[in-house]
Amino acid sequence: MDWQFDAEVFQWRGPAPYFFVATPPHVNDFLHAHHGELTYGWGVIPARARIGATEVTTSLIPRDGVYLVPIKVALRRAEGVDDGDHIRVGLNVSPQNASGSGDTAKPTTFVVDARVAVDLATAGATIPPAHSLTAPTLLRSQVLALVYESVRRGEIDERAGRKILDDIRGLRIRFLGDRSLEDNAWRLAVEMNWPDVHQAQYIALTQLQADALVTADDELASAAGEFVTIASPADILRP
């Protein structure tokens, strides 16, 4: 489906300042009605957005019942777009975008965050041989904290918690934390004025070493969508 509509650019400060336009009611209604055909996970819908002569691949983000179109740096700089501007937006979505056809190669290396790693381990997931997982070294301490908190809250017992940790080791996640990753995470955090570099490490690692980021954090997915491809746990498990 193709649409053109006028919209006002607004800035939203989550973990970083970034820019969006809201889809108008008729577009939003269509996206919600057909999201099962269009989404590749977490409700996010792949799309192509056009402003003026510039077109980019992006991901539509659901927030408070409305799908938002991220206005990426490539669009803002090329077309001189800023907060409060009224712009004409061209938007295309299709099941082909969601299936990964087009000009985006099928991801094979995924960066995963701590919540996704725990969920995969808890579900007893088997990673297809064609795929591999990687993460910043900080994931180890984040996973440990998540599992420990679940035990402390009485959601699982200690034996189950330790099994989850063992099963995460069985996912054979490649942990990286070299100088290049640190430098890129620092640069990204400074550029976007983020309060810390933890989330930036996941985006930086995806840029440096992987094809897509898989995160259970909606705000991180929204921010990262401006820089990297966002995938879902289902993509990890798909041969």
ABEGO torsion letter per residue (X at the ends): XBBBBBBBBBBBBBABBBBBBBBBAAAAAAAAAAAAAABAEGGBBBBBBBBEABBBBBBBBBBGGBBBBBBBAAAAAAAGBBBGBBBBBBBBBBAAAAAGBEABBBBABBBBBAAAAAAAAAAGBBBBAABBBBBBAAAAAAAAAAAAAAAAAGABBAAAAAAAAAAAAAAGBBBBABAAAAAAAAAAAAAAGBABAAAAAAAAAAAAABABBBBABAAAAAAAAAABBBBBAAAAABX
